[in-house]
């Protein structure tokens, strides 16, 4: 069943602005992963953060994890038009070995 | 370049037909997965395989079947028992099952004629 829920469902910003997407989940996790999907394409893995980590960076991406609130956020700094895509969080629940995906956030970055 | 190849990109099915979606990977990954994506929805797991000759049902396995005879290949058959097969199907693989990132193919869009 779907567990992760992203917020907002859609986000529209200008190039150069920062974009923040949030994800909530319901049970304890081993890790949480963020993926990007361009229209009509497959998903691309962005970052994996483990349950004992609080923050992770990769280039312009910053992911935080708050296990006490069962939430994670993805920050894209200095956004570009090429960042336009849907972004999904996926949780690997404790005791399980497969991912549960949220419904995603659609990000539109205008030039 | 290593990756996952799904074919065909578009597939049409008549009522009562079975169709098979192909997924091949050259990443030497042990684990492979099939997901279904409906408009505005996240991915739902259909089947997954940890290793050759082994596979398990996911959350929505009814009306689907798979095989894993070779490490590189994990075909998905959408049977006539699947009453609402129109969707975008995504295949993925990971080095092993568990705490690993998944690599995705570019999907097959299945429609009913």
Interface residues (C-beta under 8 A of the other chain):
Chain A: X1 X2 X4 X30 X31 X33 X35 X40 X41 X42 X43 X44 X45 X48 X50 X88 X90 X92 X97 X98 X99 X101 X102 X103 X104
Chain B: X4 X6 X33 X35 X40 X41 X42 X43 X44 X45 X48 X50 X58 X59 X90 X92 X97 X98 X99 X100 X101 X102 X103 X104 X105 X106 X107 X109
